[in-house]
């Protein structure tokens, strides 16, 4: 595999889930890939999740799980492919392919709903909060 377009579609969607969380202002250091069975989906097949884990005051953590897909291959293969995919994604020459994959992804199509669900769960949205703060400052300057 030498290009993002050659990756399995599940890995492409995982990359876009990771990208969604980063676009909301979260650090890559707080984003993980996990496997599990989520009874919410009434399935017993292991699911692939992209997980945000925020460290909160007092040593507590808060998590947000994005279910991406069913596990479609051996876990070791999936994790190896994921590692290789992140290296491709982060290459400067991949920017156009990243943009194209992002725009075509299911995650992108539900991005506002993801942000709303996170906000409803009480999670901060650093990028959104920063924009709102700038807008508030600009509005205050207009009033002065």
Residue pairs with C-beta under 8 A, 6 or more apart in sequence:
1 7
1 81
1 84
1 85
1 88
3 88
3 94
3 97
4 12
4 15
4 85
4 88
4 89
4 94
4 97
4 98
4 101
5 97
5 101
7 15
7 81
7 85
7 88
8 72
8 73
8 81
10 48
10 68
10 69
10 72
10 78
11 78
11 81
11 82
11 85
12 85
12 101
12 105
13 68
13 69
13 105
13 106
13 107
14 33
14 48
14 50
14 68
14 69
14 82
14 85
15 85
15 86
15 89
15 98
15 101
16 101
16 102
16 105
16 106
16 107
16 108
17 50
17 66
17 68
17 107
18 28
18 31
18 33
18 50
18 86
19 89
19 98
19 102
19 107
20 66
20 107
20 108
20 111
20 114
21 30
21 31
21 50
21 52
21 66
22 28
22 31
23 111
23 127
24 114
24 115
24 118
24 125
24 126
24 127
24 128
25 125
25 126
25 127
25 128
25 129
25 130
26 52
26 54
26 126
30 52
30 53
30 54
30 55
31 50
31 51
31 52
31 53
32 50
32 51
32 53
33 48
33 49
33 50
33 51
33 79
33 82
34 48
34 49
34 50
34 51
34 65
35 46
35 47
35 48
35 49
35 71
35 75
35 78
36 46
36 47
36 49
37 43
37 44
37 45
37 46
37 47
38 47
38 49
38 65
38 67
41 47
41 67
43 70
45 70
45 71
46 70
46 71
46 75
47 67
47 68
47 69
47 70
47 71
48 67
48 68
48 69
48 70
48 71
48 78
49 65
49 66
49 67
49 68
50 65
50 66
50 68
51 63
51 64
51 65
51 66
52 63
52 64
52 65
52 66
52 123
53 61
53 62
53 63
54 61
54 62
54 63
54 123
54 124
55 61
56 62
62 121
62 122
62 123
64 117
64 118
64 121
64 123
66 107
66 114
68 107
71 78
72 78
73 81
88 94
89 98
102 108
107 114
115 125
115 128
118 125
119 125
